[in-house]
Amino acid sequence: MALLEVRNLHTSFFTDAGEVKAVNGLSFDLEYGKVLGIVGESGSGKSVTAYSIMQILAPTGKIVSGSIKFDGQELIGISEKEMRNIRGKRISIIFQDPMTSLNPVYNIGHQLVEALKLHTNYTGSAARQRAVELLRLVNVNEPQKRIKQYPYELSGGMRQRVMIAMALACEPDILIADEPTTALDVTIQAQILELMNSLQDEIGMSIIMITHDLGVVAQMCDEVVVMYAGEICEQGTADEIYYNPHHEYTKGLLNSIPTVASAGTKLKPISGTPIDLLNMPEGCPFAPRCNEAMKICLGKHAPKMQINDEHIAYCWVNVREGVADGSIVLAEPADTLADKEVAVYE
């Protein structure tokens, strides 16, 4: 059994303009001690997935249907009191911007001690000493001094380390890192990722790494979920996603990365703009931006395709090519492959 099992998750925001389907049928597993990367551009539903797991959605947000099981326990439908015993203590999250996540009117020590008192048995001087130990654990220099400082007195990298320390205060089973290196320069990014790797080995926790940076995924993740418009495009091991991509969106993301080999040539960005979640197409949400889109892509979602034991994808291009050479394996029954519909590929 996996540590975290998400099945057919649907999360929507109900606005005056209509229902925004931010997460639409998401399923994945997080194994014990593994790092799962969730990749996609802004608006793909990555952060909403994290907030759904933590159940900290905005007032307009609601988990419409699906299942989230943590260590065998169903989280959807439990009381807020029960969720508080899990949130922060067994599942922690690092938010995108540490400056807006930390309270500017309290010093770092106060905020760390508050988290310890809320979720552990530490009190008084013991809690303060533990806060110093946590800062030392995440390689904050002069922790006795830093604990008295306010967020504005620290650099971006130092604030992010404080946020990691706060998230690790209870030695959680799962750490959700939501774009933890977005606002940092490349050198600090590398330090933060190295720190998270070493802490994972030391504590033995599982990590969900939410990012749009494929370089971070390559360095950190065992398995990768590629999302677009709230849906899974492709899922597999990091090696499979990087070296054997089978969805046109994944290919577009990989082609957009500058490499040594591409020096002196123009990058190939993905054309168009992200989909309007209020007006989702009937078929593949990426079809309006896909250079390989066919008639069937606009009208029907592609079935789940088992590329191999470590890799699945949802793309009609693969079905077309697989039907031609007989290599395609459907992971679930698909009536959409009737002869009359296969014929509309052209």
N, C-alpha and C positions, 0 to 999 in steps of 0.2 A: 504493500500500500504506500502511495506517495504521501509526503508530508502535507502538501496542499493540492487539492483537486478542484479545479474550476470546470464546470460543465454547463454549456449552452447559456452563458451569462448574457443577459440583456439589461442594459442600464440606459435610461432615458432622462432627459431634462424637459420638463413641461413648461413652455414659455408662452407668452401672448401670441407669438408667431406660429406656434404649433409644437409638436413633439420632436425633439432632437434625439435621434437614436445614436448616442455616443458610443455604446458598445453593443454589438449586434451578433449574438450567438457565439461568444468566445469560449473556447475549451482548451485547457492545458493542464499539465501536472508539473509540480516542483518536487524533485526527489531530495531526500535527506543529504545535506552536505554539498549540494550542487548549486551552480550559478545559472539562472535562466535569464536570457536577455530578451526584452520586448522592444522591438525596433519599429520606427515609423516616423513620418514627418509630423509637424504640428497639426493637431486636430484628428489624429488617427485613433485616438481613444486610449493611449498608453497610460496617462495619468489617471483618467477616469477608472480604468481597470484597478489601479492601485487604491484609489479612494473607495472603490466598491468593496475591495477585500477588507480594508480598514473600517468601512462603513462611516466615512466622514464626508459624505456628499453634501453639496450645497442644498439649501431648503427646496429648491426646484427639482433636485435630482432624486431618482428612485430606481431601485433594482426591481425591474418589472417581472423578471422570471429567471430561472436558472438555479444553480447550486454552487456553493463555495464550502468545501469541507476542509477543515484544518485539523490534522492529526485525528481524523475520523469523526470529528464533530461538525455538524452543519451550522454555519455561521448565519445564514440568511434566516431571519425570523427570531433569533434569540434576543433577549432583553438588552437594553443599554447597559445595565449593571453587569450582566454576564460578559458583554463585549469589552467593557472597561478592564476586566480581569485578563483579557487577551491582548488588547491594544496597548502597546508600549511595553508590556511585560513579556509577551511571547512573540508578538509580531510588531516590529518597530519600522518607522519610515524616516528617511532623510528627504526633506523637501528640496525643491529646485533652488530657491534663493535663500541662503541662510540669514541674510540681513532682514528679510521680512518675516522669517520664521522665529528669530530670536526677539525677545521683548527689549526694546531700546532703553527702558527706564530701570531695568534690573541688571546687576552685574552678572557675569558668567557663572560665578559660584552659586549665587542665589537660584539661578535657573536649573543648574545641575542638581543641586540639593533638593529642590522642589520635586524633580522627577524621581529621585531616589526615595524620598519620603512617601511619594504617592504609590510607587510600585514595589518597594522593597521594605525590609524591616530596619533599614538604617535610619538613625535619628541623631540629632545634635552634632557633636564633634565627629562622630563616626561617619556620618553622612558627608560632612565636609572633607574629611580625610579621603573617603572613597571618591569624591569628586576630583580631588587632586590626582589620585591614582588613575582615574579615567583619562584625564588630560595627559598624563604621562604616557598612558597606553597608546594614545593616538599621536604621539610625538610632538606635543605642544611644549615648546621650551619654557623654562621657568614657570611651571604650573602654579606654584605658590603665589607668584605675582599676577599671572593671567587671571586667576580666579577672582581677583578683585576688580578686574577691568570690565568695561561695558562694551557691547558689540561694536560700536563705532570706533573703538580704539584698536580693533584688530583688523588685520588684512583679510581679504576674501578667502584665501586658503586657510588661514587660522580659524575663521568663523566656520568654515566647512568642517574642520577637524573637531570643533566644539560640538557641532550638530551630530557628527558621527559618535562622539563620546556620549552624548545624551541618548542617542538611539541604542547604544551598546550598554547602557547603564544596568539593564536587567539581564544581560546576556541572552538576547532573544533567540528563538529557534529560526525565525525568518527576519531578514533585514531587507526592506524594500528601499532601493536607492533611486529616487526620481530625478533624473538628470543631475547627478551629484557634481559634475564637473563643468556644467554649461558656462558659468560665468568666470571660469578660471583660465589663466594662461596655460600654455602647453606644458611648461615645466611643472607647475603646481598640479595640473591634471595628472601627470605621470606619478607624482608623489602620492596623491590621494588614492589612485587606483592600486598602487603598490601597497599602500597602507591597508586598503580593504582586503586585498589578497592575503596579506599576512595575518590579519585579524580573523579572517574566515578559517584559515588553517589552525589558528590558536584556539578559537572558540568552538569551531565545528558547526557554525550556523549555515543555513541556506540563504541565498541572496537572489532577489529579483532585481535585475539591473534594467531600468527604463531609460532609454537613450535614443537619440537620432544619429549618434556618432558610431559608425561601423568600426572605426578603429578601436573604440572602447570595447565593443563586442568581441572583437578578435582577441583582445588581450585578456578579457575577464571570463567569458561565458562558455559553458559546456553545451548548452542548447539555446536555440534562438527561435523566437516567434516574430514573424514580420507581419505588421498590421497596416491596414489602410481603410479609412472610413469606418472604423469600429469593427472590422472583420479580419480574420486571419487570411493572409494570402498564402503563406508558406511557413512550415515549421520543420525543424530538424537540428542536427548537431551543427556546431559552428563551422566545422570543416565542410559539411554538406552544403550549407547555405552559401559559403564563400566560393567554393570550388565547383559546385554542381547546382546552381540556382535554376529553378523551374517555374518561376512566375515572372512575368514581364516587369512588374513593379520592383521586385528584388533585383533584377538585372539592371534596371534604371538606377537604383540606388548605388549599386556597385560601380556602374559606369561613371557616376558623378564624383567618384573619389579621385583626387589627384594622386598620381604615382610617379615614381622615378621614370618609368617607361613612357609616361604621357607628357613628360617635360617638353615644352615648346609647342604643344598642340592644344587645341581648344577642348575644354571639358564638354561632355554631353549631358546637359541637364535634362530632367524630365519636363517635357513641355506641358503647358496648361497650368491650371490652378487647382487646389484641393477641392473636392466635391462639396456641394452644399448639402449638409446633413438633413436639412428640412425637405429637400427634394431628391431623395435617393433614386437612382435608376432601378429598373426591374432586374437587370442583369448584374454583371460585374461592375462594382463601383469605380474601378480603375479604367474601364473601357473608354471613356471620353478622352483619356490622356494617353492611351496605348497605341503605339505605332503598328502593332500586330492585330488590333481589334477586328473581329469579324461580326457578321450579322447576329450570330447566336450569342455573342458576348453581351450585346445590348439588351437582350430579352430574357436570358436565363443565367442563373448562377452556375458556375462549373461544379461538377461533383468533386468529392474528395478523392484525390489520387495518391496511391501509395507508391512513391518513387522507389523506395527500398525500405528496409526495416527501420531506418533512422530518419526518414524524410517523407513528408507529405506536402502536397500543393493543391491549390484550387485554381486551375487555369485551363481555358478551352484550347489554347495553343498546344498544350501537352496532350490533350485528348485527341486533337486532330492528328498530331504526329504519331501518337500511340496506336490509333485506329489504323493508320496506314501501315505500320510495321508489326502490329500485333503485340507490342511490348507493354502496353498500358495495363495497369492493374487498378481497378476501382476499389477503394477501401469501403464503400458502402453501395447498395443498389442504386442505380441511376436510370430512371425511365427516359431521361433526356437524351439517351444515346440511341433512340429509335432511328432507323435508316433515313426517314424523311427529314430528321433534324440534323443528322450528320451531313446530309447533302447541302445544307445551307452554309457550310464553312466557307465555300468559295465566294 
